[in-house]
């Protein structure tokens, strides 16, 4: 499942919540960003 993050408070918001109401349930912000699903792996050896 795709989840978003609120740009204001950093709250994780599930996709189905955004589809119902495009607003952060915690702070009421309407600006979200999509965290990367695949984190960049850095080898340190
Ligand atoms: Zn928020």
mmCIF file of the protein (N, C-alpha, C, O) and its ligand, coordinates in Angstrom:
data_MODEL
# 
_entry.id   MODEL 
# 
loop_
_entity.id 
_entity.type 
_entity.pdbx_number_of_molecules 
1 polymer     1 
2 non-polymer 1 
# 
_entity_poly.entity_id                      1 
_entity_poly.type                           'polypeptide(L)' 
_entity_poly.nstd_linkage                   no 
_entity_poly.nstd_monomer                   no 
_entity_poly.pdbx_seq_one_letter_code       
;(UNK)(UNK)(UNK)(UNK)(UNK)(UNK)(UNK)(UNK)(UNK)(UNK)(UNK)(UNK)(UNK)(UNK)(UNK)(UNK)
(UNK)(UNK)(UNK)(UNK)(UNK)(UNK)(UNK)(UNK)(UNK)(UNK)(UNK)(UNK)(UNK)(UNK)(UNK)(UNK)
(UNK)(UNK)(UNK)(UNK)(UNK)(UNK)(UNK)(UNK)(UNK)(UNK)(UNK)(UNK)(UNK)
;
_entity_poly.pdbx_seq_one_letter_code_can   XXXXXXXXXXXXXXXXXXXXXXXXXXXXXXXXXXXXXXXXXXXXX 
_entity_poly.pdbx_strand_id                 A 
# 
loop_
_entity_poly_seq.entity_id 
_entity_poly_seq.num 
_entity_poly_seq.mon_id 
_entity_poly_seq.hetero 
1 1  UNK n 
1 2  UNK n 
1 3  UNK n 
1 4  UNK n 
1 5  UNK n 
1 6  UNK n 
1 7  UNK n 
1 8  UNK n 
1 9  UNK n 
1 10 UNK n 
1 11 UNK n 
1 12 UNK n 
1 13 UNK n 
1 14 UNK n 
1 15 UNK n 
1 16 UNK n 
1 17 UNK n 
1 18 UNK n 
1 19 UNK n 
1 20 UNK n 
1 21 UNK n 
1 22 UNK n 
1 23 UNK n 
1 24 UNK n 
1 25 UNK n 
1 26 UNK n 
1 27 UNK n 
1 28 UNK n 
1 29 UNK n 
1 30 UNK n 
1 31 UNK n 
1 32 UNK n 
1 33 UNK n 
1 34 UNK n 
1 35 UNK n 
1 36 UNK n 
1 37 UNK n 
1 38 UNK n 
1 39 UNK n 
1 40 UNK n 
1 41 UNK n 
1 42 UNK n 
1 43 UNK n 
1 44 UNK n 
1 45 UNK n 
# 
loop_
_struct_asym.id 
_struct_asym.entity_id 
A 1 
B 2 
# 
loop_
_chem_comp.id 
_chem_comp.type 
_chem_comp.mon_nstd_flag 
UNK 'L-peptide linking' . 
ZN  non-polymer         . 
# 
_pdbx_entity_nonpoly.entity_id   2 
_pdbx_entity_nonpoly.name        ? 
_pdbx_entity_nonpoly.comp_id     ZN 
# 
_pdbx_nonpoly_scheme.asym_id         B 
_pdbx_nonpoly_scheme.entity_id       2 
_pdbx_nonpoly_scheme.mon_id          ZN 
_pdbx_nonpoly_scheme.ndb_seq_num     1 
_pdbx_nonpoly_scheme.pdb_seq_num     101 
_pdbx_nonpoly_scheme.auth_seq_num    101 
_pdbx_nonpoly_scheme.pdb_mon_id      ZN 
_pdbx_nonpoly_scheme.auth_mon_id     ZN 
_pdbx_nonpoly_scheme.pdb_strand_id   A 
_pdbx_nonpoly_scheme.pdb_ins_code    . 
# 
loop_
_atom_site.group_PDB 
_atom_site.id 
_atom_site.type_symbol 
_atom_site.label_atom_id 
_atom_site.label_alt_id 
_atom_site.label_comp_id 
_atom_site.label_asym_id 
_atom_site.label_entity_id 
_atom_site.label_seq_id 
_atom_site.pdbx_PDB_ins_code 
_atom_site.Cartn_x 
_atom_site.Cartn_y 
_atom_site.Cartn_z 
_atom_site.occupancy 
_atom_site.B_iso_or_equiv 
_atom_site.pdbx_formal_charge 
_atom_site.auth_seq_id 
_atom_site.auth_comp_id 
_atom_site.auth_asym_id 
_atom_site.auth_atom_id 
_atom_site.pdbx_PDB_model_num 
ATOM   1   N  N  . UNK A 1 1  ? 0.847   -1.207 0.000  1.00 0.00 ? 1   UNK A N  1 
ATOM   2   C  CA . UNK A 1 1  ? 0.000   0.000  0.000  1.00 0.00 ? 1   UNK A CA 1 
ATOM   3   C  C  . UNK A 1 1  ? 0.874   1.247  0.000  1.00 0.00 ? 1   UNK A C  1 
ATOM   4   O  O  . UNK A 1 1  ? 1.923   1.294  0.643  1.00 0.00 ? 1   UNK A O  1 
ATOM   5   N  N  . UNK A 1 2  ? 0.427   2.228  -0.718 1.00 0.00 ? 2   UNK A N  1 
ATOM   6   C  CA . UNK A 1 2  ? 1.183   3.468  -0.794 1.00 0.00 ? 2   UNK A CA 1 
ATOM   7   C  C  . UNK A 1 2  ? 0.778   4.375  0.356  1.00 0.00 ? 2   UNK A C  1 
ATOM   8   O  O  . UNK A 1 2  ? -0.407  4.552  0.639  1.00 0.00 ? 2   UNK A O  1 
ATOM   9   N  N  . UNK A 1 3  ? 1.752   4.932  0.996  1.00 0.00 ? 3   UNK A N  1 
ATOM   10  C  CA . UNK A 1 3  ? 1.437   5.876  2.060  1.00 0.00 ? 3   UNK A CA 1 
ATOM   11  C  C  . UNK A 1 3  ? 2.172   7.180  1.813  1.00 0.00 ? 3   UNK A C  1 
ATOM   12  O  O  . UNK A 1 3  ? 3.231   7.214  1.187  1.00 0.00 ? 3   UNK A O  1 
ATOM   13  N  N  . UNK A 1 4  ? 1.589   8.240  2.316  1.00 0.00 ? 4   UNK A N  1 
ATOM   14  C  CA . UNK A 1 4  ? 2.174   9.556  2.132  1.00 0.00 ? 4   UNK A CA 1 
ATOM   15  C  C  . UNK A 1 4  ? 2.626   10.112 3.470  1.00 0.00 ? 4   UNK A C  1 
ATOM   16  O  O  . UNK A 1 4  ? 2.280   9.588  4.529  1.00 0.00 ? 4   UNK A O  1 
ATOM   17  N  N  . UNK A 1 5  ? 3.385   11.157 3.403  1.00 0.00 ? 5   UNK A N  1 
ATOM   18  C  CA . UNK A 1 5  ? 3.820   11.820 4.620  1.00 0.00 ? 5   UNK A CA 1 
ATOM   19  C  C  . UNK A 1 5  ? 3.433   13.280 4.560  1.00 0.00 ? 5   UNK A C  1 
ATOM   20  O  O  . UNK A 1 5  ? 3.578   13.941 3.531  1.00 0.00 ? 5   UNK A O  1 
ATOM   21  N  N  . UNK A 1 6  ? 2.936   13.768 5.683  1.00 0.00 ? 6   UNK A N  1 
ATOM   22  C  CA . UNK A 1 6  ? 2.579   15.177 5.757  1.00 0.00 ? 6   UNK A CA 1 
ATOM   23  C  C  . UNK A 1 6  ? 3.850   16.013 5.811  1.00 0.00 ? 6   UNK A C  1 
ATOM   24  O  O  . UNK A 1 6  ? 4.763   15.733 6.587  1.00 0.00 ? 6   UNK A O  1 
ATOM   25  N  N  . UNK A 1 7  ? 3.891   17.031 4.983  1.00 0.00 ? 7   UNK A N  1 
ATOM   26  C  CA . UNK A 1 7  ? 5.086   17.871 4.935  1.00 0.00 ? 7   UNK A CA 1 
ATOM   27  C  C  . UNK A 1 7  ? 5.198   18.729 6.182  1.00 0.00 ? 7   UNK A C  1 
ATOM   28  O  O  . UNK A 1 7  ? 6.292   19.146 6.563  1.00 0.00 ? 7   UNK A O  1 
ATOM   29  N  N  . UNK A 1 8  ? 4.086   18.986 6.802  1.00 0.00 ? 8   UNK A N  1 
ATOM   30  C  CA . UNK A 1 8  ? 4.055   19.872 7.961  1.00 0.00 ? 8   UNK A CA 1 
ATOM   31  C  C  . UNK A 1 8  ? 4.467   19.169 9.251  1.00 0.00 ? 8   UNK A C  1 
ATOM   32  O  O  . UNK A 1 8  ? 5.365   19.640 9.949  1.00 0.00 ? 8   UNK A O  1 
ATOM   33  N  N  . UNK A 1 9  ? 3.826   18.055 9.573  1.00 0.00 ? 9   UNK A N  1 
ATOM   34  C  CA . UNK A 1 9  ? 4.059   17.405 10.859 1.00 0.00 ? 9   UNK A CA 1 
ATOM   35  C  C  . UNK A 1 9  ? 4.732   16.049 10.723 1.00 0.00 ? 9   UNK A C  1 
ATOM   36  O  O  . UNK A 1 9  ? 5.138   15.454 11.721 1.00 0.00 ? 9   UNK A O  1 
ATOM   37  N  N  . UNK A 1 10 ? 4.855   15.554 9.489  1.00 0.00 ? 10  UNK A N  1 
ATOM   38  C  CA . UNK A 1 10 ? 5.540   14.285 9.278  1.00 0.00 ? 10  UNK A CA 1 
ATOM   39  C  C  . UNK A 1 10 ? 4.691   13.073 9.554  1.00 0.00 ? 10  UNK A C  1 
ATOM   40  O  O  . UNK A 1 10 ? 5.199   11.953 9.611  1.00 0.00 ? 10  UNK A O  1 
ATOM   41  N  N  . UNK A 1 11 ? 3.399   13.283 9.728  1.00 0.00 ? 11  UNK A N  1 
ATOM   42  C  CA . UNK A 1 11 ? 2.488   12.178 9.989  1.00 0.00 ? 11  UNK A CA 1 
ATOM   43  C  C  . UNK A 1 11 ? 2.346   11.290 8.764  1.00 0.00 ? 11  UNK A C  1 
ATOM   44  O  O  . UNK A 1 11 ? 2.188   11.776 7.643  1.00 0.00 ? 11  UNK A O  1 
ATOM   45  N  N  . UNK A 1 12 ? 2.403   9.991  8.990  1.00 0.00 ? 12  UNK A N  1 
ATOM   46  C  CA . UNK A 1 12 ? 2.196   9.058  7.888  1.00 0.00 ? 12  UNK A CA 1 
ATOM   47  C  C  . UNK A 1 12 ? 0.712   8.913  7.623  1.00 0.00 ? 12  UNK A C  1 
ATOM   48  O  O  . UNK A 1 12 ? -0.078  8.679  8.537  1.00 0.00 ? 12  UNK A O  1 
ATOM   49  N  N  . UNK A 1 13 ? 0.344   9.056  6.361  1.00 0.00 ? 13  UNK A N  1 
ATOM   50  C  CA . UNK A 1 13 ? -1.061  8.983  5.999  1.00 0.00 ? 13  UNK A CA 1 
ATOM   51  C  C  . UNK A 1 13 ? -1.246  7.944  4.917  1.00 0.00 ? 13  UNK A C  1 
ATOM   52  O  O  . UNK A 1 13 ? -0.562  7.945  3.893  1.00 0.00 ? 13  UNK A O  1 
ATOM   53  N  N  . UNK A 1 14 ? -2.182  7.064  5.171  1.00 0.00 ? 14  UNK A N  1 
ATOM   54  C  CA . UNK A 1 14 ? -2.433  5.997  4.208  1.00 0.00 ? 14  UNK A CA 1 
ATOM   55  C  C  . UNK A 1 14 ? -3.174  6.528  2.998  1.00 0.00 ? 14  UNK A C  1 
ATOM   56  O  O  . UNK A 1 14 ? -3.859  7.550  3.044  1.00 0.00 ? 14  UNK A O  1 
ATOM   57  N  N  . UNK A 1 15 ? -3.004  5.783  1.909  1.00 0.00 ? 15  UNK A N  1 
ATOM   58  C  CA . UNK A 1 15 ? -3.570  6.186  0.627  1.00 0.00 ? 15  UNK A CA 1 
ATOM   59  C  C  . UNK A 1 15 ? -5.087  6.316  0.678  1.00 0.00 ? 15  UNK A C  1 
ATOM   60  O  O  . UNK A 1 15 ? -5.654  7.234  0.087  1.00 0.00 ? 15  UNK A O  1 
ATOM   61  N  N  . UNK A 1 16 ? -5.748  5.394  1.386  1.00 0.00 ? 16  UNK A N  1 
ATOM   62  C  CA . UNK A 1 16 ? -7.214  5.417  1.392  1.00 0.00 ? 16  UNK A CA 1 
ATOM   63  C  C  . UNK A 1 16 ? -7.762  6.610  2.166  1.00 0.00 ? 16  UNK A C  1 
ATOM   64  O  O  . UNK A 1 16 ? -8.874  7.067  1.902  1.00 0.00 ? 16  UNK A O  1 
ATOM   65  N  N  . UNK A 1 17 ? -6.991  7.109  3.108  1.00 0.00 ? 17  UNK A N  1 
ATOM   66  C  CA . UNK A 1 17 ? -7.431  8.298  3.856  1.00 0.00 ? 17  UNK A CA 1 
ATOM   67  C  C  . UNK A 1 17 ? -7.374  9.521  2.953  1.00 0.00 ? 17  UNK A C  1 
ATOM   68  O  O  . UNK A 1 17 ? -8.258  10.375 3.001  1.00 0.00 ? 17  UNK A O  1 
ATOM   69  N  N  . UNK A 1 18 ? -6.350  9.603  2.144  1.00 0.00 ? 18  UNK A N  1 
ATOM   70  C  CA . UNK A 1 18 ? -6.207  10.742 1.238  1.00 0.00 ? 18  UNK A CA 1 
ATOM   71  C  C  . UNK A 1 18 ? -7.292  10.719 0.165  1.00 0.00 ? 18  UNK A C  1 
ATOM   72  O  O  . UNK A 1 18 ? -7.785  11.762 -0.265 1.00 0.00 ? 18  UNK A O  1 
ATOM   73  N  N  . UNK A 1 19 ? -7.649  9.522  -0.252 1.00 0.00 ? 19  UNK A N  1 
ATOM   74  C  CA . UNK A 1 19 ? -8.699  9.424  -1.263 1.00 0.00 ? 19  UNK A CA 1 
ATOM   75  C  C  . UNK A 1 19 ? -10.039 9.913  -0.731 1.00 0.00 ? 19  UNK A C  1 
ATOM   76  O  O  . UNK A 1 19 ? -10.842 10.471 -1.478 1.00 0.00 ? 19  UNK A O  1 
ATOM   77  N  N  . UNK A 1 20 ? -10.279 9.706  0.556  1.00 0.00 ? 20  UNK A N  1 
ATOM   78  C  CA . UNK A 1 20 ? -11.531 10.184 1.140  1.00 0.00 ? 20  UNK A CA 1 
ATOM   79  C  C  . UNK A 1 20 ? -11.489 11.689 1.356  1.00 0.00 ? 20  UNK A C  1 
ATOM   80  O  O  . UNK A 1 20 ? -12.415 12.419 1.003  1.00 0.00 ? 20  UNK A O  1 
ATOM   81  N  N  . UNK A 1 21 ? -10.383 12.127 1.947  1.00 0.00 ? 21  UNK A N  1 
ATOM   82  C  CA . UNK A 1 21 ? -10.288 13.545 2.268  1.00 0.00 ? 21  UNK A CA 1 
ATOM   83  C  C  . UNK A 1 21 ? -8.822  13.961 2.210  1.00 0.00 ? 21  UNK A C  1 
ATOM   84  O  O  . UNK A 1 21 ? -8.001  13.494 2.999  1.00 0.00 ? 21  UNK A O  1 
ATOM   85  N  N  . UNK A 1 22 ? -8.511  14.833 1.279  1.00 0.00 ? 22  UNK A N  1 
ATOM   86  C  CA . UNK A 1 22 ? -7.123  15.191 1.061  1.00 0.00 ? 22  UNK A CA 1 
ATOM   87  C  C  . UNK A 1 22 ? -6.680  16.212 2.111  1.00 0.00 ? 22  UNK A C  1 
ATOM   88  O  O  . UNK A 1 22 ? -6.453  17.389 1.828  1.00 0.00 ? 22  UNK A O  1 
ATOM   89  N  N  . UNK A 1 23 ? -6.571  15.699 3.328  1.00 0.00 ? 23  UNK A N  1 
ATOM   90  C  CA . UNK A 1 23 ? -6.165  16.581 4.428  1.00 0.00 ? 23  UNK A CA 1 
ATOM   91  C  C  . UNK A 1 23 ? -5.504  15.745 5.516  1.00 0.00 ? 23  UNK A C  1 
ATOM   92  O  O  . UNK A 1 23 ? -5.911  14.610 5.766  1.00 0.00 ? 23  UNK A O  1 
ATOM   93  N  N  . UNK A 1 24 ? -4.497  16.296 6.153  1.00 0.00 ? 24  UNK A N  1 
ATOM   94  C  CA . UNK A 1 24 ? -3.822  15.573 7.221  1.00 0.00 ? 24  UNK A CA 1 
ATOM   95  C  C  . UNK A 1 24 ? -4.725  15.476 8.446  1.00 0.00 ? 24  UNK A C  1 
ATOM   96  O  O  . UNK A 1 24 ? -5.199  16.500 8.937  1.00 0.00 ? 24  UNK A O  1 
ATOM   97  N  N  . UNK A 1 25 ? -4.976  14.261 8.952  1.00 0.00 ? 25  UNK A N  1 
ATOM   98  C  CA . UNK A 1 25 ? -5.857  14.100 10.111 1.00 0.00 ? 25  UNK A CA 1 
ATOM   99  C  C  . UNK A 1 25 ? -5.249  14.661 11.390 1.00 0.00 ? 25  UNK A C  1 
ATOM   100 O  O  . UNK A 1 25 ? -5.953  14.862 12.379 1.00 0.00 ? 25  UNK A O  1 
ATOM   101 N  N  . UNK A 1 26 ? -3.971  14.907 11.371 1.00 0.00 ? 26  UNK A N  1 
ATOM   102 C  CA . UNK A 1 26 ? -3.307  15.376 12.586 1.00 0.00 ? 26  UNK A CA 1 
ATOM   103 C  C  . UNK A 1 26 ? -3.254  16.902 12.668 1.00 0.00 ? 26  UNK A C  1 
ATOM   104 O  O  . UNK A 1 26 ? -3.639  17.490 13.678 1.00 0.00 ? 26  UNK A O  1 
ATOM   105 N  N  . UNK A 1 27 ? -2.782  17.527 11.612 1.00 0.00 ? 27  UNK A N  1 
ATOM   106 C  CA . UNK A 1 27 ? -2.571  18.973 11.678 1.00 0.00 ? 27  UNK A CA 1 
ATOM   107 C  C  . UNK A 1 27 ? -3.421  19.759 10.680 1.00 0.00 ? 27  UNK A C  1 
ATOM   108 O  O  . UNK A 1 27 ? -3.474  20.987 10.742 1.00 0.00 ? 27  UNK A O  1 
ATOM   109 N  N  . UNK A 1 28 ? -4.085  19.054 9.762  1.00 0.00 ? 28  UNK A N  1 
ATOM   110 C  CA . UNK A 1 28 ? -4.961  19.736 8.813  1.00 0.00 ? 28  UNK A CA 1 
ATOM   111 C  C  . UNK A 1 28 ? -4.246  20.282 7.602  1.00 0.00 ? 28  UNK A C  1 
ATOM   112 O  O  . UNK A 1 28 ? -4.840  21.006 6.803  1.00 0.00 ? 28  UNK A O  1 
ATOM   113 N  N  . UNK A 1 29 ? -2.978  19.948 7.452  1.00 0.00 ? 29  UNK A N  1 
ATOM   114 C  CA . UNK A 1 29 ? -2.233  20.428 6.301  1.00 0.00 ? 29  UNK A CA 1 
ATOM   115 C  C  . UNK A 1 29 ? -2.656  19.688 5.034  1.00 0.00 ? 29  UNK A C  1 
ATOM   116 O  O  . UNK A 1 29 ? -3.140  18.558 5.094  1.00 0.00 ? 29  UNK A O  1 
ATOM   117 N  N  . UNK A 1 30 ? -2.470  20.331 3.905  1.00 0.00 ? 30  UNK A N  1 
ATOM   118 C  CA . UNK A 1 30 ? -2.845  19.694 2.644  1.00 0.00 ? 30  UNK A CA 1 
ATOM   119 C  C  . UNK A 1 30 ? -1.641  19.485 1.748  1.00 0.00 ? 30  UNK A C  1 
ATOM   120 O  O  . UNK A 1 30 ? -1.785  19.279 0.543  1.00 0.00 ? 30  UNK A O  1 
ATOM   121 N  N  . UNK A 1 31 ? -0.479  19.535 2.318  1.00 0.00 ? 31  UNK A N  1 
ATOM   122 C  CA . UNK A 1 31 ? 0.725   19.314 1.532  1.00 0.00 ? 31  UNK A CA 1 
ATOM   123 C  C  . UNK A 1 31 ? 1.353   17.994 1.960  1.00 0.00 ? 31  UNK A C  1 
ATOM   124 O  O  . UNK A 1 31 ? 1.729   17.808 3.117  1.00 0.00 ? 31  UNK A O  1 
ATOM   125 N  N  . UNK A 1 32 ? 1.454   17.088 1.001  1.00 0.00 ? 32  UNK A N  1 
ATOM   126 C  CA . UNK A 1 32 ? 2.015   15.778 1.297  1.00 0.00 ? 32  UNK A CA 1 
ATOM   127 C  C  . UNK A 1 32 ? 3.141   15.467 0.336  1.00 0.00 ? 32  UNK A C  1 
ATOM   128 O  O  . UNK A 1 32 ? 3.249   16.048 -0.743 1.00 0.00 ? 32  UNK A O  1 
ATOM   129 N  N  . UNK A 1 33 ? 3.955   14.558 0.747  1.00 0.00 ? 33  UNK A N  1 
ATOM   130 C  CA . UNK A 1 33 ? 4.945   14.035 -0.189 1.00 0.00 ? 33  UNK A CA 1 
ATOM   131 C  C  . UNK A 1 33 ? 4.987   12.532 -0.071 1.00 0.00 ? 33  UNK A C  1 
ATOM   132 O  O  . UNK A 1 33 ? 4.605   11.952 0.945  1.00 0.00 ? 33  UNK A O  1 
ATOM   133 N  N  . UNK A 1 34 ? 5.459   11.919 -1.133 1.00 0.00 ? 34  UNK A N  1 
ATOM   134 C  CA . UNK A 1 34 ? 5.503   10.474 -1.212 1.00 0.00 ? 34  UNK A CA 1 
ATOM   135 C  C  . UNK A 1 34 ? 6.899   10.008 -0.843 1.00 0.00 ? 34  UNK A C  1 
ATOM   136 O  O  . UNK A 1 34 ? 7.857   10.271 -1.569 1.00 0.00 ? 34  UNK A O  1 
ATOM   137 N  N  . UNK A 1 35 ? 7.018   9.323  0.271  1.00 0.00 ? 35  UNK A N  1 
ATOM   138 C  CA . UNK A 1 35 ? 8.342   8.799  0.616  1.00 0.00 ? 35  UNK A CA 1 
ATOM   139 C  C  . UNK A 1 35 ? 8.766   7.720  -0.371 1.00 0.00 ? 35  UNK A C  1 
ATOM   140 O  O  . UNK A 1 35 ? 7.933   6.978  -0.889 1.00 0.00 ? 35  UNK A O  1 
ATOM   141 N  N  . UNK A 1 36 ? 10.032  7.642  -0.618 1.00 0.00 ? 36  UNK A N  1 
ATOM   142 C  CA . UNK A 1 36 ? 10.535  6.660  -1.567 1.00 0.00 ? 36  UNK A CA 1 
ATOM   143 C  C  . UNK A 1 36 ? 10.304  5.250  -1.049 1.00 0.00 ? 36  UNK A C  1 
ATOM   144 O  O  . UNK A 1 36 ? 10.619  4.932  0.097  1.00 0.00 ? 36  UNK A O  1 
ATOM   145 N  N  . UNK A 1 37 ? 9.752   4.420  -1.908 1.00 0.00 ? 37  UNK A N  1 
ATOM   146 C  CA . UNK A 1 37 ? 9.510   3.038  -1.520 1.00 0.00 ? 37  UNK A CA 1 
ATOM   147 C  C  . UNK A 1 37 ? 10.810  2.249  -1.449 1.00 0.00 ? 37  UNK A C  1 
ATOM   148 O  O  . UNK A 1 37 ? 10.992  1.386  -0.589 1.00 0.00 ? 37  UNK A O  1 
ATOM   149 N  N  . UNK A 1 38 ? 11.701  2.567  -2.372 1.00 0.00 ? 38  UNK A N  1 
ATOM   150 C  CA . UNK A 1 38 ? 12.976  1.859  -2.380 1.00 0.00 ? 38  UNK A CA 1 
ATOM   151 C  C  . UNK A 1 38 ? 14.073  2.780  -1.858 1.00 0.00 ? 38  UNK A C  1 
ATOM   152 O  O  . UNK A 1 38 ? 14.506  3.702  -2.550 1.00 0.00 ? 38  UNK A O  1 
ATOM   153 N  N  . UNK A 1 39 ? 14.507  2.525  -0.660 1.00 0.00 ? 39  UNK A N  1 
ATOM   154 C  CA . UNK A 1 39 ? 15.591  3.353  -0.125 1.00 0.00 ? 39  UNK A CA 1 
ATOM   155 C  C  . UNK A 1 39 ? 16.907  3.059  -0.829 1.00 0.00 ? 39  UNK A C  1 
ATOM   156 O  O  . UNK A 1 39 ? 17.178  1.935  -1.252 1.00 0.00 ? 39  UNK A O  1 
ATOM   157 N  N  . UNK A 1 40 ? 17.699  4.089  -0.938 1.00 0.00 ? 40  UNK A N  1 
ATOM   158 C  CA . UNK A 1 40 ? 18.983  3.943  -1.609 1.00 0.00 ? 40  UNK A CA 1 
ATOM   159 C  C  . UNK A 1 40 ? 19.956  3.204  -0.694 1.00 0.00 ? 40  UNK A C  1 
ATOM   160 O  O  . UNK A 1 40 ? 20.180  3.581  0.457  1.00 0.00 ? 40  UNK A O  1 
ATOM   161 N  N  . UNK A 1 41 ? 20.507  2.167  -1.240 1.00 0.00 ? 41  UNK A N  1 
ATOM   162 C  CA . UNK A 1 41 ? 21.462  1.369  -0.450 1.00 0.00 ? 41  UNK A CA 1 
ATOM   163 C  C  . UNK A 1 41 ? 22.879  1.782  -0.793 1.00 0.00 ? 41  UNK A C  1 
ATOM   164 O  O  . UNK A 1 41 ? 23.297  1.760  -1.950 1.00 0.00 ? 41  UNK A O  1 
ATOM   165 N  N  . UNK A 1 42 ? 23.589  2.151  0.225  1.00 0.00 ? 42  UNK A N  1 
ATOM   166 C  CA . UNK A 1 42 ? 24.959  2.599  0.024  1.00 0.00 ? 42  UNK A CA 1 
ATOM   167 C  C  . UNK A 1 42 ? 25.921  1.581  0.654  1.00 0.00 ? 42  UNK A C  1 
ATOM   168 O  O  . UNK A 1 42 ? 25.861  1.294  1.850  1.00 0.00 ? 42  UNK A O  1 
ATOM   169 N  N  . UNK A 1 43 ? 26.777  1.068  -0.166 1.00 0.00 ? 43  UNK A N  1 
ATOM   170 C  CA . UNK A 1 43 ? 27.766  0.117  0.349  1.00 0.00 ? 43  UNK A CA 1 
ATOM   171 C  C  . UNK A 1 43 ? 28.953  0.882  0.926  1.00 0.00 ? 43  UNK A C  1 
ATOM   172 O  O  . UNK A 1 43 ? 29.428  1.872  0.369  1.00 0.00 ? 43  UNK A O  1 
ATOM   173 N  N  . UNK A 1 44 ? 29.395  0.385  2.041  1.00 0.00 ? 44  UNK A N  1 
ATOM   174 C  CA . UNK A 1 44 ? 30.477  1.107  2.718  1.00 0.00 ? 44  UNK A CA 1 
ATOM   175 C  C  . UNK A 1 44 ? 31.758  0.294  2.802  1.00 0.00 ? 44  UNK A C  1 
ATOM   176 O  O  . UNK A 1 44 ? 32.679  0.637  3.543  1.00 0.00 ? 44  UNK A O  1 
ATOM   177 N  N  . UNK A 1 45 ? 31.805  -0.795 2.028  1.00 0.00 ? 45  UNK A N  1 
ATOM   178 C  CA . UNK A 1 45 ? 33.028  -1.591 2.122  1.00 0.00 ? 45  UNK A CA 1 
ATOM   179 C  C  . UNK A 1 45 ? 34.102  -1.175 1.120  1.00 0.00 ? 45  UNK A C  1 
ATOM   180 O  O  . UNK A 1 45 ? 35.182  -1.764 1.093  1.00 0.00 ? 45  UNK A O  1 
HETATM 181 ZN ZN . ZN  B 2 .  ? 0.157   16.946 9.297  1.00 0.00 ? 101 ZN  A ZN 1 
# 
